[in-house]
């Protein structure tokens, strides 16, 4: 994660975080717009951005003018100035990385990314999370203070427990934006994510957005998530869905396939690594108790996965060859370290021994003898033989 600061067109310095994939190699760039009076550090913003980064996106999330760590006065802002901030943020991304292809917005930020998309030729896809169909929806949060703002020109209102000075021009600006027209001329792929139990921005807003937009468009229900995606599982899920959906519409820069497996990891990301296995991309990490963030399997789970997948492939191939009535094969592999003196068939007599415990499940109409034979065949899978054979690891420094 990189802290960045940039200056908007009004001369105000804005603060942001640039989320990069493990290893630093990104396939496309994206912008994330946070909810009304929120900041870039709200859980939804962090988790959605990090999920996108794990999938290969470089994501800039930043504080709008007058919020979070950004300079400026919130009272001087409105929905239109938020659009300007987004366009300026896109300019920073274009200058330092590549023009953003994906815009993601949460709540009012969702309305903002829809509205600003037409200004950004590079944008190919827009995703909204719990977004209102109209910016003026946010005025409902002012309650009885709305009348005072309009009559007196400004008023201090409390939002999410904090005081904010809101002026009449904010209200007038929110009412001036024709979102239905903007949605019709969006001409980008649109993904609408919304919870049917959202009590802040009702699900009818998602319906209105979806109907107004032209294809390609998609809708995903966030089930029982709350408006702020307070449950970490909901925000991570939203990020994963956006990443998978967006890859269909974006021009992704995929690194050339590695001959074997290439692994990259930034020192600042602790244990988090990006794994390039041919054309396939994975992540690896350590669990929280080992100092990681548990963003992916640890190295030993990948080792166990290699044995497990090889076992299932081998047994299914054997079943096909022998025309056995096998429907499905399962294999559970766990890794542990045991004392050598507890291992009767180990050559090592001191210290500890690494042990992979494999439990195989065979589904289908096969008798006991056939199952026993398949258990023997499991020991012949190539990875099994590699692990029990003589292995040498030779290390060199690149460039030598």
Secondary structure as the mmCIF struct_conf table of DSSP 4:
data_model
#
loop_
_struct_conf.conf_type_id
_struct_conf.id
_struct_conf.beg_label_comp_id
_struct_conf.beg_label_asym_id
_struct_conf.beg_label_seq_id
_struct_conf.end_label_comp_id
_struct_conf.end_label_asym_id
_struct_conf.end_label_seq_id
STRN STRN1 UNK A 2 UNK A 7
TURN_TY1_P TURN_TY1_P1 UNK A 9 UNK A 10
BEND BEND1 UNK A 11 UNK A 11
STRN STRN2 UNK A 13 UNK A 19
TURN_TY1_P TURN_TY1_P2 UNK A 22 UNK A 23
BEND BEND2 UNK A 24 UNK A 24
BEND BEND3 UNK A 27 UNK A 27
STRN STRN3 UNK A 28 UNK A 33
HELX_LH_PP_P HELX_LH_PP_P1 UNK A 34 UNK A 35
TURN_TY1_P TURN_TY1_P3 UNK A 36 UNK A 37
TURN_TY1_P TURN_TY1_P4 UNK A 40 UNK A 41
BEND BEND4 UNK A 42 UNK A 42
HELX_RH_AL_P HELX_RH_AL_P1 UNK A 43 UNK A 54
TURN_TY1_P TURN_TY1_P5 UNK A 55 UNK A 56
STRN STRN4 UNK A 57 UNK A 62
HELX_LH_PP_P HELX_LH_PP_P2 UNK A 63 UNK A 64
TURN_TY1_P TURN_TY1_P6 UNK A 65 UNK A 66
BEND BEND5 UNK A 67 UNK A 67
TURN_TY1_P TURN_TY1_P7 UNK A 68 UNK A 69
BEND BEND6 UNK A 72 UNK A 72
HELX_RH_3T_P HELX_RH_3T_P1 UNK A 74 UNK A 76
HELX_RH_AL_P HELX_RH_AL_P2 UNK A 79 UNK A 96
TURN_TY1_P TURN_TY1_P8 UNK A 97 UNK A 97
STRN STRN5 UNK A 102 UNK A 106
TURN_TY1_P TURN_TY1_P9 UNK A 107 UNK A 107
HELX_RH_AL_P HELX_RH_AL_P3 UNK A 108 UNK A 116
HELX_RH_3T_P HELX_RH_3T_P2 UNK A 117 UNK A 119
TURN_TY1_P TURN_TY1_P10 UNK A 121 UNK A 122
STRN STRN6 UNK A 125 UNK A 129
BEND BEND7 UNK A 130 UNK A 130
BEND BEND8 UNK A 133 UNK A 134
HELX_RH_3T_P HELX_RH_3T_P3 UNK A 135 UNK A 142
TURN_TY1_P TURN_TY1_P11 UNK A 143 UNK A 144
HELX_RH_AL_P HELX_RH_AL_P4 UNK A 145 UNK A 152
BEND BEND9 UNK A 153 UNK A 153
STRN STRN7 UNK A 154 UNK A 159
TURN_TY1_P TURN_TY1_P12 UNK A 160 UNK A 161
STRN STRN8 UNK A 162 UNK A 167
HELX_RH_AL_P HELX_RH_AL_P5 UNK A 168 UNK A 176
HELX_RH_AL_P HELX_RH_AL_P6 UNK A 179 UNK A 184
TURN_TY1_P TURN_TY1_P13 UNK A 185 UNK A 185
BEND BEND10 UNK A 188 UNK A 188
STRN STRN9 UNK A 189 UNK A 194
TURN_TY1_P TURN_TY1_P14 UNK A 196 UNK A 197
BEND BEND11 UNK A 199 UNK A 201
HELX_RH_AL_P HELX_RH_AL_P7 UNK A 203 UNK A 212
BEND BEND12 UNK A 213 UNK A 213
HELX_LH_PP_P HELX_LH_PP_P3 UNK A 214 UNK A 214
BEND BEND13 UNK A 215 UNK A 216
STRN STRN10 UNK A 217 UNK A 221
TURN_TY1_P TURN_TY1_P15 UNK A 223 UNK A 224
TURN_TY1_P TURN_TY1_P16 UNK A 227 UNK A 228
BEND BEND14 UNK A 231 UNK A 231
HELX_RH_AL_P HELX_RH_AL_P8 UNK A 232 UNK A 246
TURN_TY1_P TURN_TY1_P17 UNK A 247 UNK A 249
BEND BEND15 UNK A 250 UNK A 250
HELX_LH_PP_P HELX_LH_PP_P4 UNK A 254 UNK A 258
BEND BEND16 UNK A 259 UNK A 260
STRN STRN11 UNK A 261 UNK A 264
HELX_RH_3T_P HELX_RH_3T_P4 UNK A 267 UNK A 269
TURN_TY1_P TURN_TY1_P18 UNK A 270 UNK A 271
STRN STRN12 UNK A 273 UNK A 277
TURN_TY1_P TURN_TY1_P19 UNK A 278 UNK A 279
STRN STRN13 UNK A 280 UNK A 284
HELX_RH_3T_P HELX_RH_3T_P5 UNK A 288 UNK A 290
TURN_TY1_P TURN_TY1_P20 UNK A 291 UNK A 291
BEND BEND17 UNK A 292 UNK A 292
BEND BEND18 UNK A 295 UNK A 296
STRN STRN14 UNK A 297 UNK A 297
HELX_RH_AL_P HELX_RH_AL_P9 UNK A 299 UNK A 321
TURN_TY1_P TURN_TY1_P21 UNK A 322 UNK A 323
STRN STRN15 UNK A 326 UNK A 339
HELX_RH_3T_P HELX_RH_3T_P6 UNK A 340 UNK A 342
TURN_TY1_P TURN_TY1_P22 UNK A 344 UNK A 345
BEND BEND19 UNK A 347 UNK A 347
BEND BEND20 UNK A 350 UNK A 351
STRN STRN16 UNK A 352 UNK A 364
BEND BEND21 UNK A 365 UNK A 365
HELX_RH_AL_P HELX_RH_AL_P10 UNK A 368 UNK A 378
TURN_TY1_P TURN_TY1_P23 UNK A 379 UNK A 380
BEND BEND22 UNK A 381 UNK A 381
HELX_RH_AL_P HELX_RH_AL_P11 UNK A 382 UNK A 388
BEND BEND23 UNK A 389 UNK A 389
TURN_TY1_P TURN_TY1_P24 UNK A 398 UNK A 399
#
